[in-house]
Amino acid sequence: MVKEGVSMSKRKRNLPRGWYPVDAKDCKKEIESFIEGWSPPRDFPALGLGGIVPHAGWYFSGKLAARVFQVLKSKRNVDVVVLYGGHLGSENLPLVVTEETWETPFGDVKIHRDMVDSLARKLKTTKENPSSGDNTIEIQLALVKYFFPNANLVAIRSPHSTKAIDLGEQVAQIAQEKGLSIVAIGSTDLTHYGPNYGFVTKGIGPQSVEWVKNVNDRGFVVEALRMDAEALLKNAEEHDSACSAGAAAAALTTCKALGAEKGTLLDYFTSYDVMPDASFVGYAGIVY
């Protein structure tokens, strides 16, 4: 709790304009364009506990991320959005955002410091550097504030190791102990293929796109839908099938601990489908 007369610590926007719009008007317009005329399939799960979203700039993957958020918002009231980011190796500890608030174009989102402090007592964590420039969490913040305007946030960068599984379990346990309704979202892109990423084993051109879609990304998605966190981490390690697999592993573990039994694939596409290029990235939207 912040004492009277003491200013709250705020994390400021770090990503430049090209990642997502700067002001609320443009953000709202873009988000609404992502979901206009769209609704989830009728057979979608009755209760959304969380999911996996991509973290490229909104031009490439914002539509898919927004639709996952919309599905989760339509299911129930939420006290806390737990947002797992990544870009960490196996040697890292979870990096936790510890400020009181984080700036978004729609206004500040409040960090649930009680959950953050409880997590620090249960696990070894370190503070996430405000100047890290990491996009995996920040790119989702305006979506969090738009779809869950009254929810608090817990933001954690999760390592690519079994520490992600421990993290996911502890977050679920803390939420249950405190009687909090949460959604747990993992910010994870899939295969980064092409000369820009030094990954060209299947050549360049349409055949490489088909291989990424139908083989490399599919293997990761299958493990994500099965909610097998260890197999998911192994797949990403052996096949270079995901960026920030630790975020997906933590999110699915939290959802599994809260009662989810499987994931449902909302949609999948690649940046090649948006803008064809020799280098491209895969995106999956999954709901638990």
Contacts in CASP RR format, 6 or more apart in sequence:
PFRMAT RR
TARGET T0000
AUTHOR 0000-0000-0000
METHOD contacts of the structure
MODEL  1
MVKEGVSMSKRKRNLPRGWYPVDAKDCKKEIESFIEGWSPPRDFPALGLG
GIVPHAGWYFSGKLAARVFQVLKSKRNVDVVVLYGGHLGSENLPLVVTEE
TWETPFGDVKIHRDMVDSLARKLKTTKENPSSGDNTIEIQLALVKYFFPN
ANLVAIRSPHSTKAIDLGEQVAQIAQEKGLSIVAIGSTDLTHYGPNYGFV
TKGIGPQSVEWVKNVNDRGFVVEALRMDAEALLKNAEEHDSACSAGAAAA
ALTTCKALGAEKGTLLDYFTSYDVMPDASFVGYAGIVY
2 8 0 8 1.000
2 100 0 8 1.000
8 99 0 8 1.000
8 100 0 8 1.000
8 101 0 8 1.000
9 99 0 8 1.000
9 100 0 8 1.000
9 101 0 8 1.000
10 99 0 8 1.000
10 100 0 8 1.000
10 101 0 8 1.000
10 102 0 8 1.000
10 103 0 8 1.000
10 108 0 8 1.000
11 97 0 8 1.000
11 99 0 8 1.000
11 101 0 8 1.000
11 102 0 8 1.000
11 103 0 8 1.000
11 130 0 8 1.000
12 103 0 8 1.000
12 130 0 8 1.000
13 22 0 8 1.000
13 103 0 8 1.000
13 104 0 8 1.000
13 138 0 8 1.000
14 130 0 8 1.000
14 131 0 8 1.000
14 132 0 8 1.000
14 133 0 8 1.000
14 134 0 8 1.000
14 138 0 8 1.000
15 133 0 8 1.000
15 135 0 8 1.000
15 138 0 8 1.000
15 139 0 8 1.000
18 57 0 8 1.000
18 59 0 8 1.000
19 57 0 8 1.000
19 58 0 8 1.000
19 135 0 8 1.000
19 138 0 8 1.000
19 139 0 8 1.000
20 27 0 8 1.000
20 30 0 8 1.000
20 57 0 8 1.000
20 58 0 8 1.000
20 105 0 8 1.000
20 139 0 8 1.000
20 142 0 8 1.000
21 27 0 8 1.000
21 29 0 8 1.000
21 30 0 8 1.000
21 58 0 8 1.000
21 105 0 8 1.000
21 142 0 8 1.000
22 105 0 8 1.000
23 105 0 8 1.000
24 105 0 8 1.000
24 106 0 8 1.000
24 107 0 8 1.000
26 105 0 8 1.000
27 105 0 8 1.000
27 106 0 8 1.000
27 142 0 8 1.000
27 146 0 8 1.000
28 106 0 8 1.000
28 146 0 8 1.000
30 58 0 8 1.000
31 66 0 8 1.000
31 142 0 8 1.000
31 143 0 8 1.000
31 146 0 8 1.000
34 62 0 8 1.000
34 63 0 8 1.000
34 66 0 8 1.000
34 67 0 8 1.000
35 66 0 8 1.000
35 67 0 8 1.000
35 70 0 8 1.000
38 67 0 8 1.000
38 70 0 8 1.000
40 67 0 8 1.000
40 70 0 8 1.000
40 71 0 8 1.000
40 74 0 8 1.000
40 266 0 8 1.000
44 71 0 8 1.000
44 264 0 8 1.000
44 266 0 8 1.000
44 287 0 8 1.000
45 75 0 8 1.000
45 263 0 8 1.000
45 264 0 8 1.000
45 287 0 8 1.000
45 288 0 8 1.000
46 75 0 8 1.000
47 75 0 8 1.000
47 76 0 8 1.000
48 71 0 8 1.000
48 72 0 8 1.000
48 75 0 8 1.000
48 76 0 8 1.000
48 183 0 8 1.000
48 260 0 8 1.000
48 287 0 8 1.000
48 288 0 8 1.000
49 183 0 8 1.000
49 184 0 8 1.000
49 254 0 8 1.000
49 255 0 8 1.000
49 258 0 8 1.000
49 259 0 8 1.000
49 260 0 8 1.000
49 288 0 8 1.000
50 72 0 8 1.000
50 183 0 8 1.000
50 184 0 8 1.000
50 185 0 8 1.000
50 251 0 8 1.000
50 254 0 8 1.000
50 255 0 8 1.000
50 260 0 8 1.000
50 287 0 8 1.000
50 288 0 8 1.000
51 68 0 8 1.000
51 72 0 8 1.000
51 183 0 8 1.000
51 184 0 8 1.000
51 185 0 8 1.000
51 186 0 8 1.000
51 251 0 8 1.000
51 252 0 8 1.000
51 255 0 8 1.000
51 263 0 8 1.000
51 285 0 8 1.000
51 286 0 8 1.000
51 287 0 8 1.000
51 288 0 8 1.000
52 68 0 8 1.000
52 185 0 8 1.000
52 186 0 8 1.000
52 187 0 8 1.000
52 188 0 8 1.000
52 224 0 8 1.000
52 247 0 8 1.000
52 248 0 8 1.000
52 251 0 8 1.000
52 252 0 8 1.000
52 284 0 8 1.000
52 285 0 8 1.000
52 286 0 8 1.000
53 61 0 8 1.000
53 64 0 8 1.000
53 65 0 8 1.000
53 68 0 8 1.000
53 69 0 8 1.000
53 140 0 8 1.000
53 185 0 8 1.000
53 186 0 8 1.000
53 187 0 8 1.000
53 188 0 8 1.000
53 285 0 8 1.000
54 60 0 8 1.000
54 61 0 8 1.000
54 62 0 8 1.000
54 64 0 8 1.000
54 65 0 8 1.000
54 187 0 8 1.000
54 188 0 8 1.000
54 189 0 8 1.000
54 190 0 8 1.000
54 281 0 8 1.000
54 282 0 8 1.000
54 283 0 8 1.000
54 284 0 8 1.000
54 285 0 8 1.000
55 61 0 8 1.000
55 65 0 8 1.000
55 85 0 8 1.000
55 135 0 8 1.000
55 136 0 8 1.000
55 139 0 8 1.000
55 140 0 8 1.000
55 187 0 8 1.000
55 188 0 8 1.000
55 189 0 8 1.000
55 244 0 8 1.000
56 62 0 8 1.000
56 139 0 8 1.000
56 189 0 8 1.000
56 271 0 8 1.000
56 281 0 8 1.000
56 283 0 8 1.000
57 135 0 8 1.000
57 139 0 8 1.000
58 65 0 8 1.000
58 139 0 8 1.000
59 274 0 8 1.000
60 271 0 8 1.000
60 274 0 8 1.000
60 275 0 8 1.000
60 281 0 8 1.000
60 283 0 8 1.000
61 189 0 8 1.000
61 271 0 8 1.000
61 283 0 8 1.000
62 143 0 8 1.000
64 266 0 8 1.000
64 267 0 8 1.000
64 269 0 8 1.000
64 283 0 8 1.000
64 284 0 8 1.000
64 285 0 8 1.000
65 139 0 8 1.000
65 140 0 8 1.000
65 143 0 8 1.000
65 285 0 8 1.000
66 143 0 8 1.000
66 147 0 8 1.000
67 266 0 8 1.000
67 267 0 8 1.000
67 285 0 8 1.000
68 185 0 8 1.000
68 266 0 8 1.000
68 285 0 8 1.000
68 286 0 8 1.000
68 287 0 8 1.000
69 143 0 8 1.000
69 144 0 8 1.000
69 146 0 8 1.000
69 147 0 8 1.000
69 148 0 8 1.000
69 185 0 8 1.000
70 147 0 8 1.000
71 266 0 8 1.000
71 287 0 8 1.000
72 78 0 8 1.000
72 147 0 8 1.000
72 183 0 8 1.000
72 185 0 8 1.000
72 287 0 8 1.000
73 147 0 8 1.000
73 148 0 8 1.000
76 181 0 8 1.000
77 181 0 8 1.000
78 148 0 8 1.000
78 151 0 8 1.000
78 181 0 8 1.000
78 182 0 8 1.000
78 183 0 8 1.000
79 112 0 8 1.000
79 151 0 8 1.000
79 152 0 8 1.000
79 180 0 8 1.000
79 181 0 8 1.000
79 182 0 8 1.000
80 112 0 8 1.000
80 115 0 8 1.000
80 151 0 8 1.000
80 152 0 8 1.000
80 153 0 8 1.000
80 154 0 8 1.000
80 175 0 8 1.000
80 180 0 8 1.000
80 181 0 8 1.000
80 182 0 8 1.000
81 144 0 8 1.000
81 148 0 8 1.000
81 151 0 8 1.000
81 152 0 8 1.000
81 153 0 8 1.000
81 154 0 8 1.000
81 182 0 8 1.000
81 183 0 8 1.000
81 185 0 8 1.000
82 115 0 8 1.000
82 153 0 8 1.000
82 154 0 8 1.000
82 156 0 8 1.000
82 171 0 8 1.000
82 175 0 8 1.000
82 182 0 8 1.000
82 183 0 8 1.000
82 184 0 8 1.000
82 185 0 8 1.000
82 251 0 8 1.000
82 254 0 8 1.000
83 137 0 8 1.000
83 140 0 8 1.000
83 144 0 8 1.000
83 153 0 8 1.000
83 154 0 8 1.000
83 155 0 8 1.000
83 156 0 8 1.000
83 185 0 8 1.000
83 186 0 8 1.000
83 187 0 8 1.000
84 156 0 8 1.000
84 157 0 8 1.000
84 158 0 8 1.000
84 164 0 8 1.000
84 167 0 8 1.000
84 168 0 8 1.000
84 184 0 8 1.000
84 185 0 8 1.000
84 186 0 8 1.000
84 187 0 8 1.000
84 246 0 8 1.000
84 247 0 8 1.000
84 248 0 8 1.000
84 250 0 8 1.000
84 251 0 8 1.000
85 134 0 8 1.000
85 136 0 8 1.000
85 137 0 8 1.000
85 155 0 8 1.000
85 156 0 8 1.000
85 157 0 8 1.000
85 158 0 8 1.000
85 186 0 8 1.000
85 187 0 8 1.000
85 188 0 8 1.000
85 244 0 8 1.000
85 246 0 8 1.000
85 247 0 8 1.000
86 134 0 8 1.000
86 136 0 8 1.000
86 137 0 8 1.000
86 157 0 8 1.000
86 158 0 8 1.000
86 159 0 8 1.000
86 160 0 8 1.000
86 187 0 8 1.000
86 188 0 8 1.000
86 244 0 8 1.000
86 246 0 8 1.000
86 247 0 8 1.000
87 134 0 8 1.000
87 136 0 8 1.000
87 157 0 8 1.000
87 243 0 8 1.000
87 244 0 8 1.000
88 95 0 8 1.000
88 157 0 8 1.000
88 158 0 8 1.000
88 159 0 8 1.000
88 160 0 8 1.000
88 244 0 8 1.000
88 246 0 8 1.000
89 159 0 8 1.000
89 160 0 8 1.000
89 161 0 8 1.000
90 159 0 8 1.000
90 160 0 8 1.000
90 161 0 8 1.000
91 159 0 8 1.000
91 161 0 8 1.000
92 157 0 8 1.000
92 159 0 8 1.000
92 161 0 8 1.000
92 163 0 8 1.000
93 124 0 8 1.000
93 125 0 8 1.000
93 126 0 8 1.000
93 159 0 8 1.000
93 163 0 8 1.000
94 123 0 8 1.000
94 125 0 8 1.000
94 126 0 8 1.000
94 156 0 8 1.000
94 157 0 8 1.000
94 158 0 8 1.000
94 159 0 8 1.000
94 163 0 8 1.000
94 164 0 8 1.000
94 167 0 8 1.000
95 125 0 8 1.000
95 126 0 8 1.000
95 127 0 8 1.000
95 128 0 8 1.000
95 129 0 8 1.000
95 132 0 8 1.000
95 156 0 8 1.000
95 157 0 8 1.000
96 116 0 8 1.000
96 119 0 8 1.000
96 120 0 8 1.000
96 125 0 8 1.000
96 126 0 8 1.000
96 127 0 8 1.000
96 128 0 8 1.000
96 154 0 8 1.000
96 155 0 8 1.000
96 156 0 8 1.000
96 157 0 8 1.000
97 111 0 8 1.000
97 116 0 8 1.000
97 127 0 8 1.000
97 128 0 8 1.000
97 137 0 8 1.000
97 153 0 8 1.000
97 154 0 8 1.000
97 155 0 8 1.000
97 156 0 8 1.000
98 111 0 8 1.000
98 113 0 8 1.000
98 116 0 8 1.000
98 127 0 8 1.000
98 128 0 8 1.000
99 111 0 8 1.000
99 130 0 8 1.000
100 110 0 8 1.000
100 111 0 8 1.000
100 113 0 8 1.000
101 108 0 8 1.000
101 109 0 8 1.000
101 110 0 8 1.000
101 111 0 8 1.000
102 108 0 8 1.000
102 109 0 8 1.000
102 111 0 8 1.000
102 141 0 8 1.000
102 153 0 8 1.000
102 155 0 8 1.000
104 141 0 8 1.000
104 142 0 8 1.000
104 144 0 8 1.000
104 145 0 8 1.000
105 142 0 8 1.000
105 145 0 8 1.000
106 142 0 8 1.000
106 145 0 8 1.000
106 146 0 8 1.000
106 149 0 8 1.000
107 145 0 8 1.000
109 141 0 8 1.000
109 144 0 8 1.000
109 145 0 8 1.000
109 151 0 8 1.000
109 152 0 8 1.000
109 153 0 8 1.000
110 152 0 8 1.000
110 153 0 8 1.000
111 152 0 8 1.000
111 153 0 8 1.000
111 154 0 8 1.000
111 155 0 8 1.000
112 152 0 8 1.000
112 153 0 8 1.000
112 154 0 8 1.000
112 180 0 8 1.000
114 178 0 8 1.000
115 152 0 8 1.000
115 154 0 8 1.000
115 171 0 8 1.000
115 174 0 8 1.000
115 175 0 8 1.000
115 178 0 8 1.000
115 180 0 8 1.000
116 154 0 8 1.000
118 174 0 8 1.000
118 177 0 8 1.000
118 178 0 8 1.000
119 125 0 8 1.000
119 154 0 8 1.000
119 156 0 8 1.000
119 167 0 8 1.000
119 170 0 8 1.000
119 171 0 8 1.000
119 174 0 8 1.000
122 170 0 8 1.000
122 173 0 8 1.000
122 174 0 8 1.000
123 166 0 8 1.000
123 167 0 8 1.000
123 170 0 8 1.000
125 156 0 8 1.000
128 134 0 8 1.000
128 155 0 8 1.000
128 156 0 8 1.000
128 157 0 8 1.000
134 157 0 8 1.000
136 157 0 8 1.000
136 187 0 8 1.000
136 188 0 8 1.000
136 244 0 8 1.000
136 247 0 8 1.000
137 155 0 8 1.000
137 157 0 8 1.000
137 187 0 8 1.000
139 187 0 8 1.000
140 185 0 8 1.000
140 187 0 8 1.000
141 153 0 8 1.000
144 151 0 8 1.000
144 153 0 8 1.000
148 183 0 8 1.000
154 171 0 8 1.000
156 167 0 8 1.000
156 171 0 8 1.000
156 250 0 8 1.000
157 247 0 8 1.000
158 164 0 8 1.000
158 167 0 8 1.000
158 168 0 8 1.000
158 186 0 8 1.000
158 244 0 8 1.000
158 246 0 8 1.000
158 247 0 8 1.000
158 249 0 8 1.000
158 250 0 8 1.000
159 246 0 8 1.000
160 233 0 8 1.000
160 236 0 8 1.000
160 237 0 8 1.000
160 244 0 8 1.000
160 245 0 8 1.000
160 246 0 8 1.000
160 249 0 8 1.000
161 233 0 8 1.000
161 246 0 8 1.000
162 230 0 8 1.000
162 233 0 8 1.000
164 229 0 8 1.000
164 233 0 8 1.000
164 245 0 8 1.000
164 246 0 8 1.000
164 247 0 8 1.000
164 249 0 8 1.000
164 250 0 8 1.000
164 253 0 8 1.000
165 229 0 8 1.000
165 230 0 8 1.000
165 249 0 8 1.000
165 250 0 8 1.000
165 253 0 8 1.000
167 250 0 8 1.000
167 253 0 8 1.000
168 184 0 8 1.000
168 250 0 8 1.000
168 251 0 8 1.000
168 253 0 8 1.000
168 254 0 8 1.000
168 257 0 8 1.000
169 253 0 8 1.000
169 254 0 8 1.000
169 257 0 8 1.000
171 182 0 8 1.000
171 184 0 8 1.000
171 250 0 8 1.000
171 254 0 8 1.000
172 184 0 8 1.000
172 253 0 8 1.000
172 254 0 8 1.000
172 255 0 8 1.000
172 257 0 8 1.000
172 258 0 8 1.000
173 257 0 8 1.000
174 180 0 8 1.000
175 181 0 8 1.000
175 182 0 8 1.000
175 254 0 8 1.000
175 258 0 8 1.000
176 258 0 8 1.000
182 254 0 8 1.000
182 258 0 8 1.000
184 250 0 8 1.000
184 251 0 8 1.000
184 254 0 8 1.000
184 255 0 8 1.000
184 258 0 8 1.000
184 288 0 8 1.000
185 251 0 8 1.000
186 244 0 8 1.000
186 247 0 8 1.000
186 248 0 8 1.000
186 250 0 8 1.000
186 251 0 8 1.000
187 244 0 8 1.000
187 247 0 8 1.000
188 242 0 8 1.000
188 243 0 8 1.000
188 244 0 8 1.000
188 245 0 8 1.000
188 246 0 8 1.000
188 247 0 8 1.000
188 248 0 8 1.000
188 284 0 8 1.000
189 242 0 8 1.000
189 243 0 8 1.000
189 244 0 8 1.000
189 281 0 8 1.000
189 282 0 8 1.000
189 283 0 8 1.000
190 212 0 8 1.000
190 216 0 8 1.000
190 217 0 8 1.000
190 220 0 8 1.000
190 221 0 8 1.000
190 241 0 8 1.000
190 242 0 8 1.000
190 243 0 8 1.000
190 281 0 8 1.000
190 282 0 8 1.000
190 283 0 8 1.000
190 284 0 8 1.000
191 199 0 8 1.000
191 212 0 8 1.000
191 216 0 8 1.000
191 217 0 8 1.000
191 220 0 8 1.000
191 239 0 8 1.000
191 240 0 8 1.000
191 241 0 8 1.000
191 242 0 8 1.000
191 281 0 8 1.000
191 282 0 8 1.000
192 199 0 8 1.000
192 240 0 8 1.000
192 243 0 8 1.000
192 279 0 8 1.000
192 281 0 8 1.000
192 282 0 8 1.000
193 199 0 8 1.000
193 200 0 8 1.000
193 202 0 8 1.000
193 208 0 8 1.000
193 212 0 8 1.000
193 216 0 8 1.000
193 279 0 8 1.000
193 280 0 8 1.000
193 281 0 8 1.000
194 200 0 8 1.000
194 204 0 8 1.000
194 208 0 8 1.000
194 278 0 8 1.000
194 279 0 8 1.000
194 280 0 8 1.000
195 204 0 8 1.000
195 278 0 8 1.000
195 279 0 8 1.000
196 278 0 8 1.000
196 279 0 8 1.000
197 279 0 8 1.000
199 240 0 8 1.000
200 208 0 8 1.000
202 208 0 8 1.000
202 211 0 8 1.000
202 212 0 8 1.000
204 278 0 8 1.000
205 278 0 8 1.000
209 270 0 8 1.000
209 272 0 8 1.000
209 280 0 8 1.000
212 270 0 8 1.000
212 280 0 8 1.000
212 282 0 8 1.000
213 268 0 8 1.000
213 270 0 8 1.000
213 282 0 8 1.000
216 239 0 8 1.000
216 240 0 8 1.000
216 241 0 8 1.000
217 241 0 8 1.000
217 268 0 8 1.000
217 270 0 8 1.000
217 282 0 8 1.000
217 284 0 8 1.000
219 235 0 8 1.000
219 239 0 8 1.000
219 241 0 8 1.000
220 232 0 8 1.000
220 235 0 8 1.000
220 236 0 8 1.000
220 239 0 8 1.000
220 241 0 8 1.000
220 242 0 8 1.000
220 245 0 8 1.000
220 284 0 8 1.000
221 265 0 8 1.000
221 268 0 8 1.000
221 284 0 8 1.000
221 286 0 8 1.000
223 231 0 8 1.000
223 232 0 8 1.000
223 235 0 8 1.000
224 232 0 8 1.000
224 248 0 8 1.000
224 252 0 8 1.000
224 263 0 8 1.000
224 284 0 8 1.000
224 286 0 8 1.000
225 262 0 8 1.000
225 263 0 8 1.000
225 264 0 8 1.000
225 265 0 8 1.000
225 286 0 8 1.000
226 262 0 8 1.000
227 252 0 8 1.000
227 255 0 8 1.000
227 256 0 8 1.000
227 260 0 8 1.000
227 261 0 8 1.000
227 262 0 8 1.000
227 263 0 8 1.000
227 288 0 8 1.000
229 249 0 8 1.000
229 252 0 8 1.000
229 253 0 8 1.000
229 256 0 8 1.000
232 242 0 8 1.000
232 245 0 8 1.000
232 248 0 8 1.000
232 249 0 8 1.000
232 252 0 8 1.000
233 245 0 8 1.000
233 246 0 8 1.000
233 249 0 8 1.000
235 241 0 8 1.000
235 242 0 8 1.000
235 245 0 8 1.000
236 242 0 8 1.000
236 245 0 8 1.000
236 246 0 8 1.000
237 245 0 8 1.000
242 248 0 8 1.000
243 281 0 8 1.000
251 288 0 8 1.000
252 260 0 8 1.000
252 263 0 8 1.000
252 288 0 8 1.000
255 288 0 8 1.000
256 288 0 8 1.000
260 288 0 8 1.000
262 288 0 8 1.000
263 286 0 8 1.000
263 287 0 8 1.000
263 288 0 8 1.000
264 286 0 8 1.000
264 287 0 8 1.000
264 288 0 8 1.000
265 284 0 8 1.000
265 285 0 8 1.000
265 286 0 8 1.000
266 285 0 8 1.000
266 286 0 8 1.000
266 287 0 8 1.000
267 284 0 8 1.000
267 285 0 8 1.000
268 282 0 8 1.000
268 283 0 8 1.000
268 284 0 8 1.000
268 285 0 8 1.000
269 282 0 8 1.000
269 283 0 8 1.000
270 280 0 8 1.000
270 281 0 8 1.000
270 282 0 8 1.000
270 283 0 8 1.000
271 277 0 8 1.000
271 280 0 8 1.000
271 281 0 8 1.000
271 282 0 8 1.000
271 283 0 8 1.000
272 280 0 8 1.000
END
